[in-house]
Amino acid sequence: MKNNRLCLGTVQFGLHYGINNKTGKPSRPEVFRMLDEAMENGIEFIDTAAAYGDAEEILGEYIAAQKNKINLKIISKLRPNLIAKEEKHAEETVKREIEASLKRLNIDTLNGYLLHTPANFYNESIVNGLVKCKEAGLIEDWGVSVYETQDALNVAGSGIVDYIQVPYSVFDQRLNKTGFFKLAKQKNVTVFARSTFLQGLILMDIKEIPAYLDTAKGYLQELDIILEKYNISRLMAAFLFSFNNPDVDYIVFGVDNLEQLKEDLMLAEKPVDFKQCYKELYNHFLNVEQSIVIPSLWSKKQDKG
């Protein structure tokens, strides 16, 4: 079966990443095996970023070894906080960064390029740089990776972006309370949903959750009560919750190892009666506090801890 709604994230390839990551950063041979598995199972989109350690270089090595035998659609991102908010001459910086990513990746054109810092979207010079790079054929589409609801609405409604990447999970349903998905469809914006497993938090044993995320335990216990009725695992529920939303075009998911990838691929291919469970989960966790659903805030909770 062609898993053409899946987009493989690569942050784990370049960094030790994820609160539930017990195996660390995979070796190059392991990454290559994962990429082989993804390609063989019909995954076309790969999500990476200049900020993901050496993920771009590793992908570039893989691509070079394939000798043009594969047709991957690669999305990368501008390094976060690289360009000052008030910078008025950012076009060359944007172009230089894109060219550096292309070189590391051993490709001539990026399918997509995203702003990793949502504030960059409001800088006309940065946007002009992206438009020029698209006209020059360095990138095919561009967009923004957002974290906050208002940014999601502003970006999707702008009429100038092709792609938007948003956080969306069973615990992060903030966008369900807005007209975001309808707006994105109206504006022909392709929606990529990330944070399906909330960096692994949704899959953690409650006893292993650190004290600074203590409030997450109640939500997980609540989730477990619902899932027990349907005999569905948290892994299955988290994955299928995003996968079954018809307004999400692509699911961006990361894996720590080959076994996890195989497990996720099986979930996408295996027919499961998830309708009733989906109905109960949809709009159930609408008010989970941002300090839980936005991982960048976890460190602040930890510092207070």
N, C-alpha and C positions, 0 to 999 in steps of 0.2 A: 504493500500500500504506500502511496506517495504522501509523506508527511509534509505537505506543502504549506501548512499553517504554523509550522514550528520554525523558530529561529534560535540557533544555538549560541548562547552567550559564552564569552571567553575570558571573563575576568579571572576565573579560577586557573586558567592556563598560565597567567602571568603573575598572579599574586596568591599568597595564602589568604583565602577569602571565605567568609561565611561563619556564622556563630556555631554552626553544627558540623563544621568541617573537621573531621578527625584524621584525615589522611594527608592533609597539607597539599602543597602545590604538586601537581602530577609531573612526571618526567616527560621529556620530549617524546620518547617512543610511546608512552601511554597516551599523550595528546594526539599523536598521529593515529593511533588505533581508534581513539574516539572519533576523530574526524573521518576516518575510513568508514566507521560504523554509521555515522550520521549521513554521509554521502550515499552509502549503499541503501539506506532507508529513506531516501528521497528528500532529505533536508537540503534546501538550497540557500537559505539565508544564514549568514554568520554575523553576529554582533560583536564588535571589538571597540577598542579606544586606545588613544595614545597614552592615557593614564593607567592602563592595565598592565603595569610592569613591562615585561618583554613579550606580551601576548601577540602584538603585531609582528614582531620578528619571527616568532615561532610559526605563526600562520604563513608568513612569507616563505619560510623554509619548506613547509608542507606544500605550498602552491608550486614552488620551483621544482620540487621533486616529482610533481605530477605531470610536468611538461605539457601543460595545456590540455590535459585529458579531462579536466573537470570544469564545470561552469558555475562557480560560486557567486552569490550576490553578497558582497561584503559591505557592511555598514560600519563606519568608524566615527570618532567624535573629536572635536576640538578640545585640547587640554583645558581642564577647568581653571577658571580664575586667571587665565593667561593674559587676557586683555582687559585693561582698566575700563570701568563703566563709562567714563567720559572720553575715552580714546576716539579721536575723529579721523584717524588715518590707519585703519586696521586692515585694509584690503590686502596689502602685501603680506602681512602676518598670517592672515587666513590662508592665502595661497601657499605660502611657505610651509605651513603646517600640513596642509592637504598633500602637497608634494612629498613631504617627509614621510607621511603615512603610506603613500603609494610606493615609495622606494622600499620601506620596510616590508611591505606586503608583497612586493614583486608583481604588481599589477599596474595597468595603465589608467584605469578608471574605477572609482568607487561607486557602487550602486547607490549608496546613501551616505550622507555626512550630517551629523547632528551636533548641535551646540550642547556641550556638557554642562554649561552654566546658563540656566534659563535667563538670567539678567542680560546676557549677550544678545538675546533676541530683540531687545529694545534699543540696541545700538545700530543706527542706520549704516554706519561704516562697515560693521561686521556683516550685516545682511547683504550689503552691496558686494562685499568680497565673495560671499557664497554664490550670489547670483552670477557674478562674473566667472567664477570657477565652473559653474554649471554650463554657462554659455561656451566656455573653452573646452568642455568635454572632460574635465577632471573628475567631476561627479555627475551622476545622473539625477539624483534627487537630494533634497536637503530638508532638515527639520530641526526639532528641539527635543531634548530629553528633559522632561519636567518632573517636578516633585509636588508642587502645590496646585490646588484646584483652579485658582484664578489664572495661573499661568497656562494651564491646560486649555481653559476657555479662550484666553487671549490668543494663544498660538493657533488653535484650531479654527477660530473665527476670523483670523487675519486674511485668509484667502491667498497667502503667498507661500505657504509651506506645502511640501509633499508628504512628509512623514512627521509623526509625533510618537514619542515613546513615553508611556505613562505607568505609574505604579498601580497595580490592580491585583487584588487577591481576596480571598474569602474574608480576611480581616480588614482589608483596605477597600471599602466600597464607597469611598467619598464621592467618586464620579457618578455613582448611581443617583445621587441626590441632585444632580445638575442636568442640564441639557447637553452635556459634552458629546456623548456618542451620536446623538442626532445631528449636532452641529458639525462634527467631523465628517459624517456621511454627506451632509449637504455641501460641504466645501471640498469633497473628494480627497480628504486627508486620510492616508493609510495609518491605522492605529496599531502600534506595537505595545503589548502589555508585558511589563516586567514585574519582578518581585513576587512571582507566583507562590514561592515558599517562604517569603520574607527572610531571605538569606539563610533559610534552614530553621528559623524559629518555630514555624508551624509544625515541623517534624520532630522537635526535641522532646525527650523524656522530661516530664514536668519537674522531676527531682533534679535535673541537671541545669535548669534555667537559673542564670545568675540573679543575685539579689536585686540588682538595678533594673531588672525586667520582671520583677515579682508580680506586677499587675497583669502580665500576660498569662499567668497560670490560670486565673479565673476564666479568661476567654477560651483557653485550650480545654479546660474542663467542660465548659458549656458546649464547645464544638464536639467533644468526645461523646457527650450525652446524645446529641443529634445523630452523629454518625453511627452510634451503636444500634439505633433503630433500623438502619439500612444495611448494617454489616459492611460498612465501607471504611477503608483506612484513611488516615489523615493525608497520606501521600496521594491517594487516588482522588480524594475530595478536593484537595488544593489544586491539583493539576486540572481536573475536569471542570472545576468551577470557572476557571479562566477560559479553558478550551471550549466550553459549551456556551459562552456568551457570543451570540451571533454578531455583535457589534465590534468585537475584537478581531482584527484581521490576522495578526500573528502573535504567538506566544513566545516571548524571549525567556529561555530557561537555561540555567547553568548547571553543570554537574562536576563533581569532584573526581569521579573515576568512571571507568567503562561500565561497570555493573549498574551504576545509577542511570547512565544513559540508556542502557538496554531496558531498564525498568520503566523509564519515562516513555520510551518509544512504544513499549507494549501497552501502556495506558492509552496512548493516542490511537492505537490500532485495534485494541480489544473492545468489542461492543459491550458496554455496561449500561444497565438501566439506571440512569442517574437523574431522571426527570423530577421525581418527587423530592429527592434530596436537594437538588439544585433549587427547586421552588422554595424549600424551607430555609436554605442558606442565603438565598438572594434577599438582600435588604435586611437580613437578620443582624449582622454585625455592622450597623451603620455608624455607630458612635464610639468606635475604638479610638482612644486618644492618640494624637499624632506622635507622641513620644514612644509609642509602640510600633506604629506603622511606617515611620520614617527612620530607617536605620542610622542615618547621619546624626540623629539626636540621641542615640543610645550612649555614645561616649559622654555626653553631657550628664545623662542620668548616672552613668558610672562614676563620673567625677564627684557628683553630689553624694553618691552612695555611701 
